[in-house]
Amino acid sequence: QAWINHLYVWEPSLGALGVMSGGYTSVGDNPAVAALVTRAVGHGEGNAIMVLFERVAAGDPDAQYDLGWLYDDGQDVAQDKARAAEMWELAAAQGHAKAQYNLGVLLDTGDNVRQDKARALDLWQKAAAQGHADALYNLGWAYCEGDGVQKDMSTAVAFWEQASTLEQADAKYRLGCIYSEGDGVQKDLEKALGLWQEAAVLGDAPSQFALGLAYYEGTGVDQNREKAVELWTAAKEQGDPDAVRRLAMHAAESVNLVERSVQT
């Protein structure tokens, strides 16, 4: 599982908000460690955590990564982001892509550690070289905004294209916005809609909203307001404010239509 830290916000013309990825990968990635922690919690035993510490001391990068996540989250240990950074430093030095990514997020935000955007970008580059989708997405965002690097939309698009092939939903959404507007690329509404469709299937709320807007207005697709409402409802269930607003507008329009038909 993962969560998203709303680090940066950009509002494209369609009005759906996007964010820089700040999700951490959880301890659940390592079944052995997850089982140890579950046993410790379920039986009140300290042995499971001690085994994890022993693996960390032995230099196991997976254990270092997992313990870092526990420190960051405050799960079964006292929350300590500085210690999380130390654990991820150890794992990152051994080439652990997820640790490199997570450490980069901490350094980028300066979350209880000294902010170092240049180091964050370097770590994301290393993680991206190993195919880490969120690292690729964050690098694309950095080049899109000129955050720590010279702004370069062609490089941003290249990173997002790579992330998109790895099913990174934010990258698909972002690329859809770029192709729908022709922002530094040849405008291609069909490609934009395809990307939003792919991201919507992955559960991306901004893509569900954008695709719903296309169906509602009949932009690039046959107008289908039922499909639009279906997509906006899915986005609303994730708390998307634009979907909430448009559904309310649609409901008001429907009421007005009914009232006018009764009057006539």
Backbone torsions as a table, in degrees:
resi	resn	phi	psi	omega
1	GLN	NA	164.8	-179.0
2	ALA	-153.5	162.2	172.0
3	TRP	-128.5	162.8	-178.1
4	ILE	-112.7	126.0	171.6
5	ASN	-90.0	127.1	-178.9
6	HIS	-80.0	86.3	-174.5
7	LEU	-85.6	-43.1	-177.6
8	TYR	-136.8	146.3	-179.8
9	VAL	-129.2	136.4	178.3
10	TRP	-137.1	132.6	-178.1
11	GLU	-110.2	108.2	177.9
12	PRO	-75.7	178.3	-174.1
13	SER	-63.3	-29.0	-179.5
14	LEU	-74.2	-10.9	174.1
15	GLY	90.5	-1.1	179.5
16	ALA	-88.2	134.9	-176.5
17	LEU	-81.0	147.7	175.6
18	GLY	-128.2	156.7	-178.2
19	VAL	-136.3	154.7	172.1
20	MET	-72.2	140.0	-176.7
21	SER	-69.6	131.3	176.7
22	GLY	-133.9	20.6	-175.9
23	GLY	-75.0	138.6	174.5
24	TYR	-98.4	146.8	173.8
25	THR	-85.9	137.5	-168.6
26	SER	-88.1	171.6	178.4
27	VAL	-59.6	-22.5	-178.7
28	GLY	-62.7	-10.5	177.8
29	ASP	-65.8	-23.9	-177.6
30	ASN	-112.2	99.5	-175.9
31	PRO	-55.8	-36.2	-177.7
32	ALA	-65.0	-44.3	179.4
33	VAL	-69.6	-40.4	178.5
34	ALA	-58.3	-40.5	179.3
35	ALA	-65.3	-39.6	178.9
36	LEU	-63.6	-45.4	-179.0
37	VAL	-65.6	-41.4	178.8
38	THR	-60.5	-41.7	179.4
39	ARG	-64.7	-40.9	-179.6
40	ALA	-62.6	-43.7	-179.5
41	VAL	-69.1	-44.3	-175.6
42	GLY	-69.0	-30.9	-175.3
43	HIS	-115.5	4.0	178.9
44	GLY	65.8	29.3	-177.4
45	GLU	-97.0	145.1	175.5
46	GLY	-94.6	-9.6	-174.0
47	ASN	-63.0	-35.8	-176.9
48	ALA	-63.0	-46.7	179.0
49	ILE	-65.2	-37.1	179.8
50	MET	-63.6	-37.9	177.4
51	VAL	-62.1	-40.5	178.8
52	LEU	-63.1	-43.4	177.8
53	PHE	-61.2	-38.5	179.5
54	GLU	-64.3	-39.9	178.5
55	ARG	-66.7	-36.6	176.7
56	VAL	-62.8	-46.3	-179.3
57	ALA	-63.0	-28.6	179.3
58	ALA	-79.9	-3.5	176.9
59	GLY	89.4	18.3	179.9
60	ASP	-74.0	113.3	-177.2
61	PRO	-64.2	-33.0	177.5
62	ASP	-64.9	-41.0	178.5
63	ALA	-66.8	-40.5	177.9
64	GLN	-61.0	-43.2	177.7
65	TYR	-61.9	-47.7	-177.7
66	ASP	-64.9	-41.6	179.4
67	LEU	-66.5	-35.8	175.3
68	GLY	-60.1	-41.8	178.6
69	TRP	-64.5	-40.0	178.6
70	LEU	-63.2	-43.0	177.4
71	TYR	-63.1	-42.1	-178.8
72	ASP	-64.4	-39.1	-176.8
73	ASP	-87.4	-18.0	-175.4
74	GLY	72.9	30.0	-179.3
75	GLN	-94.0	112.2	176.6
76	ASP	68.9	0.4	171.8
77	VAL	-141.5	159.8	177.7
78	ALA	-64.1	133.0	-179.2
79	GLN	-61.5	131.0	-176.9
80	ASP	-157.4	94.3	-175.7
81	LYS	-67.7	-29.1	176.9
82	ALA	-64.8	-40.8	177.1
83	ARG	-68.1	-36.5	176.6
84	ALA	-58.5	-44.7	179.4
85	ALA	-61.6	-39.7	179.0
86	GLU	-62.5	-43.9	179.7
87	MET	-63.9	-43.7	-179.3
88	TRP	-69.5	-29.7	174.1
89	GLU	-60.2	-45.1	-179.2
90	LEU	-62.4	-46.3	-178.6
91	ALA	-70.1	-39.5	-179.4
92	ALA	-62.3	-36.5	179.6
93	ALA	-64.1	-21.1	178.0
94	GLN	-97.4	11.5	175.6
95	GLY	84.1	19.8	-179.3
96	HIS	-76.8	110.2	-171.8
97	ALA	-62.3	-41.6	-178.3
98	LYS	-67.9	-36.3	176.1
99	ALA	-67.2	-39.5	177.6
100	GLN	-61.1	-43.3	179.8
101	TYR	-64.7	-50.4	-177.5
102	ASN	-62.2	-41.9	178.2
103	LEU	-63.0	-38.4	176.9
104	GLY	-60.6	-39.2	178.2
105	VAL	-62.9	-45.2	178.8
106	LEU	-60.6	-45.2	-177.2
107	LEU	-70.6	-33.2	179.5
108	ASP	-66.1	-39.7	-177.4
109	THR	-89.8	-18.6	-174.5
110	GLY	67.1	35.5	-176.7
111	ASP	-79.2	92.1	-179.8
112	ASN	64.7	15.8	171.9
113	VAL	-136.5	164.8	178.4
114	ARG	-69.1	124.7	-178.5
115	GLN	-64.7	134.9	-179.6
116	ASP	-151.1	86.5	-175.6
117	LYS	-66.4	-35.0	179.5
118	ALA	-62.9	-42.9	178.7
119	ARG	-67.2	-38.4	178.1
120	ALA	-59.1	-45.7	179.6
121	LEU	-62.8	-39.6	179.0
122	ASP	-63.4	-42.2	179.2
123	LEU	-65.9	-41.0	178.4
124	TRP	-65.7	-34.1	176.0
125	GLN	-61.5	-43.3	-179.6
126	LYS	-66.8	-40.9	178.2
127	ALA	-67.5	-40.1	179.8
128	ALA	-62.0	-36.6	179.3
129	ALA	-62.9	-19.9	177.6
130	GLN	-99.4	8.9	176.4
131	GLY	85.5	25.1	178.2
132	HIS	-79.4	112.9	-171.2
133	ALA	-63.3	-42.9	-178.3
134	ASP	-68.6	-32.9	176.0
135	ALA	-65.0	-41.9	176.5
136	LEU	-61.0	-42.2	179.5
137	TYR	-63.1	-46.5	-178.9
138	ASN	-63.1	-37.2	176.8
139	LEU	-63.8	-40.9	176.9
140	GLY	-60.3	-41.9	179.5
141	TRP	-64.8	-40.7	179.5
142	ALA	-59.2	-44.0	179.9
143	TYR	-72.9	-30.7	176.8
144	CYS	-65.0	-41.3	-176.4
145	GLU	-95.5	-10.8	-174.2
146	GLY	68.1	37.7	-176.9
147	ASP	-94.4	96.1	-179.5
148	GLY	88.1	-8.4	177.9
149	VAL	-140.7	166.7	175.5
150	GLN	-71.1	132.6	-178.6
151	LYS	-59.2	132.0	-176.9
152	ASP	-155.7	98.4	-175.3
153	MET	-66.1	-32.9	180.0
154	SER	-65.1	-37.8	177.0
155	THR	-69.6	-39.6	177.5
156	ALA	-58.8	-47.2	180.0
157	VAL	-61.4	-40.0	-179.2
158	ALA	-62.3	-43.1	178.0
159	PHE	-65.5	-41.8	-178.9
160	TRP	-69.2	-32.6	175.6
161	GLU	-63.0	-42.2	178.2
162	GLN	-63.8	-44.0	180.0
163	ALA	-64.5	-36.5	-179.6
164	SER	-62.8	-38.7	179.1
165	THR	-65.7	-19.7	177.9
166	LEU	-96.1	15.9	176.3
167	GLU	65.4	34.7	174.7
168	GLN	-83.3	109.8	-170.7
169	ALA	-64.7	-39.3	179.9
170	ASP	-60.6	-38.7	179.1
171	ALA	-65.5	-41.1	178.0
172	LYS	-62.4	-42.7	178.4
173	TYR	-62.3	-47.7	-177.5
174	ARG	-61.7	-44.1	177.7
175	LEU	-63.1	-38.6	177.7
176	GLY	-59.2	-41.8	178.1
177	CYS	-63.1	-41.5	-178.2
178	ILE	-66.1	-46.5	-178.4
179	TYR	-71.6	-28.5	178.8
180	SER	-69.9	-28.0	-178.2
181	GLU	-102.2	-15.2	-175.1
182	GLY	69.4	39.0	-176.6
183	ASP	-83.5	91.5	-179.6
184	GLY	81.0	-0.7	177.2
185	VAL	-135.8	167.0	175.9
186	GLN	-69.5	129.2	-178.4
187	LYS	-59.6	132.3	-177.1
188	ASP	-148.8	87.7	-176.0
189	LEU	-64.8	-36.0	179.2
190	GLU	-61.6	-43.3	178.4
191	LYS	-65.9	-40.0	179.1
192	ALA	-60.2	-46.7	-178.9
193	LEU	-64.3	-37.1	178.2
194	GLY	-64.2	-40.8	178.6
195	LEU	-66.0	-43.9	178.4
196	TRP	-63.6	-36.8	177.9
197	GLN	-62.7	-44.9	179.1
198	GLU	-61.6	-43.3	-179.1
199	ALA	-69.9	-36.5	179.3
200	ALA	-61.7	-40.1	177.6
201	VAL	-62.8	-31.9	177.9
202	LEU	-78.3	-2.7	177.0
203	GLY	92.6	17.2	-178.3
204	ASP	-79.0	115.4	-174.9
205	ALA	-64.5	-46.0	178.4
206	PRO	-58.7	-35.8	177.9
207	SER	-69.8	-38.4	176.6
208	GLN	-61.7	-40.5	178.3
209	PHE	-66.2	-48.0	-177.9
210	ALA	-61.9	-43.0	179.2
211	LEU	-66.7	-38.9	177.5
212	GLY	-61.7	-39.0	179.0
213	LEU	-63.9	-39.3	178.0
214	ALA	-62.7	-44.5	178.5
215	TYR	-67.1	-37.1	-177.8
216	TYR	-65.7	-39.4	-176.6
217	GLU	-96.1	-8.6	-177.9
218	GLY	69.9	39.4	-179.6
219	THR	-95.2	105.0	179.4
220	GLY	80.3	-4.5	178.7
221	VAL	-142.4	163.0	173.4
222	ASP	-65.2	134.3	-179.2
223	GLN	-59.2	130.3	-178.8
224	ASN	-150.7	90.8	-174.3
225	ARG	-72.8	-25.9	174.4
226	GLU	-64.2	-42.3	178.0
227	LYS	-65.2	-38.4	178.2
228	ALA	-61.5	-45.5	-179.9
229	VAL	-63.9	-38.6	178.3
230	GLU	-60.9	-45.2	-179.9
231	LEU	-68.5	-42.3	179.4
232	TRP	-65.7	-34.5	178.1
233	THR	-64.9	-40.5	177.4
234	ALA	-62.8	-40.4	178.4
235	ALA	-69.0	-39.0	179.4
236	LYS	-60.8	-38.7	-179.4
237	GLU	-62.9	-18.1	176.4
238	GLN	-99.6	7.5	176.2
239	GLY	84.9	17.6	-179.2
240	ASP	-69.3	117.5	-174.5
241	PRO	-67.7	-33.0	179.7
242	ASP	-67.0	-38.4	178.4
243	ALA	-66.5	-40.1	177.5
244	VAL	-59.4	-45.2	-178.1
245	ARG	-65.2	-46.3	-177.0
246	ARG	-69.7	-33.8	176.3
247	LEU	-65.5	-38.8	177.5
248	ALA	-64.4	-41.4	177.7
249	MET	-64.1	-41.8	179.3
250	HIS	-63.6	-41.0	179.5
251	ALA	-63.7	-41.5	179.7
252	ALA	-65.0	-40.9	178.1
253	GLU	-63.3	-38.9	-179.8
254	SER	-64.7	-41.4	178.6
255	VAL	-63.1	-43.3	179.7
256	ASN	-62.2	-40.6	178.8
257	LEU	-62.9	-41.8	179.4
258	VAL	-64.2	-43.9	-178.9
259	GLU	-64.2	-39.6	179.7
260	ARG	-67.5	-38.1	-179.5
261	SER	-66.9	-34.1	178.3
262	VAL	-69.0	-38.8	-178.6
263	GLN	-67.6	-30.4	-179.4
264	THR	-87.1	NA	NA
